Amino acid sequence: MPRGPKSGYLCESCGARTPAPMGRCPSCGAWGTLVASTVPEAGPASTRRGAPEAVTTTTLDAASEHDLVRIPSGDGEVDRVLGGGW
């Protein structure tokens, strides 16, 4: 269900927005510069950020140990525990 515009307060001095009325702008510190304003409700997240990037997946059956690059640590015991290095 779409909602209406959000109301808030806009500082005429620096442009900062705040949801509650205040005598002093919390951003720039100017007195008496906050005026009531409305902000249109944004659309769904998928339209705001653009389309998600395509992701390719690989099953464990298709993965190969030979695809892994192992870097030896220099300590034989550590390399043995880690399966041949980092």
FENRANOR-V220648 format. One record per pair of residues at least 12 apart in sequence whose C-alpha atoms are under 10 Angstrom apart, sorted by the first residue. I is the first residue (numbers start at 0). GAP is how many residues later the second one is. D is the distance in Angstrom with one decimal. If there is no record, write none. Layout:
i=I gap=GAP d=D
i=I gap=GAP d=D
This chain:
i=1 gap=39 d=8.4
i=1 gap=40 d=9.8
i=1 gap=41 d=9.0
i=2 gap=37 d=9.2
i=2 gap=38 d=6.9
i=2 gap=39 d=9.6
i=3 gap=34 d=9.5
i=3 gap=35 d=9.1
i=3 gap=36 d=7.2
i=3 gap=37 d=6.5
i=4 gap=32 d=9.7
i=4 gap=33 d=6.0
i=4 gap=34 d=5.4
i=4 gap=35 d=4.3
i=4 gap=36 d=5.1
i=4 gap=37 d=8.8
i=5 gap=13 d=8.9
i=5 gap=31 d=8.5
i=5 gap=32 d=5.5
i=5 gap=33 d=5.1
i=5 gap=34 d=6.2
i=5 gap=35 d=6.3
i=5 gap=36 d=9.7
i=6 gap=12 d=7.2
i=6 gap=13 d=9.2
i=6 gap=29 d=7.3
i=6 gap=30 d=5.9
i=6 gap=31 d=4.4
i=6 gap=32 d=6.2
i=6 gap=33 d=8.7
i=6 gap=34 d=9.9
i=7 gap=12 d=6.4
i=7 gap=13 d=7.8
i=7 gap=26 d=9.3
i=7 gap=27 d=8.3
i=7 gap=28 d=5.9
i=7 gap=29 d=5.5
i=7 gap=30 d=6.1
i=7 gap=31 d=7.5
i=8 gap=12 d=6.4
i=8 gap=13 d=8.6
i=8 gap=16 d=9.6
i=8 gap=24 d=9.3
i=8 gap=25 d=5.6
i=8 gap=26 d=5.2
i=8 gap=27 d=4.4
i=8 gap=28 d=5.4
i=8 gap=29 d=7.9
i=8 gap=30 d=9.6
i=9 gap=15 d=8.9
i=9 gap=23 d=7.9
i=9 gap=24 d=5.2
i=9 gap=25 d=5.4
i=9 gap=26 d=6.4
i=9 gap=27 d=6.2
i=9 gap=28 d=8.9
i=9 gap=29 d=9.9
i=10 gap=13 d=9.1
i=10 gap=14 d=6.5
i=10 gap=15 d=9.3
i=10 gap=16 d=8.7
i=10 gap=17 d=8.7
i=10 gap=18 d=9.8
i=10 gap=19 d=8.4
i=10 gap=20 d=9.5
i=10 gap=21 d=8.6
i=10 gap=22 d=5.2
i=10 gap=23 d=4.3
i=10 gap=24 d=6.4
i=10 gap=25 d=9.0
i=10 gap=26 d=9.7
i=11 gap=13 d=9.4
i=11 gap=18 d=9.2
i=11 gap=20 d=9.1
i=11 gap=21 d=5.3
i=11 gap=22 d=6.3
i=11 gap=23 d=7.2
i=12 gap=12 d=8.7
i=12 gap=14 d=9.8
i=12 gap=15 d=7.8
i=12 gap=16 d=9.4
i=12 gap=17 d=7.2
i=12 gap=18 d=9.5
i=12 gap=19 d=9.6
i=12 gap=20 d=6.3
i=12 gap=21 d=8.4
i=13 gap=13 d=7.7
i=13 gap=14 d=6.5
i=13 gap=15 d=9.5
i=13 gap=16 d=8.7
i=13 gap=19 d=9.0
i=13 gap=20 d=9.8
i=14 gap=12 d=9.0
i=14 gap=13 d=9.3
i=14 gap=18 d=9.6
i=14 gap=19 d=9.1
i=15 gap=12 d=8.2
i=15 gap=18 d=8.8
i=16 gap=17 d=8.4
i=16 gap=18 d=9.6
i=16 gap=19 d=9.7
i=16 gap=20 d=9.0
i=16 gap=22 d=9.8
i=17 gap=16 d=8.5
i=17 gap=17 d=9.9
i=17 gap=18 d=9.6
i=17 gap=19 d=9.9
i=18 gap=17 d=9.5
i=18 gap=18 d=9.8
i=19 gap=14 d=9.6
i=19 gap=16 d=9.4
i=20 gap=13 d=7.2
i=20 gap=14 d=8.2
i=20 gap=15 d=8.0
i=21 gap=12 d=7.1
i=21 gap=13 d=9.6
i=67 gap=18 d=9.9
i=68 gap=15 d=9.5
i=68 gap=16 d=8.8
i=68 gap=17 d=8.3
i=69 gap=12 d=9.2
i=69 gap=13 d=8.4
i=69 gap=14 d=6.3
i=69 gap=15 d=5.0
i=69 gap=16 d=5.4
i=70 gap=13 d=7.6
i=70 gap=14 d=4.9
i=70 gap=15 d=5.1
i=71 gap=12 d=6.6
i=71 gap=13 d=4.3
i=71 gap=14 d=6.4
i=72 gap=12 d=5.8
i=72 gap=13 d=6.9
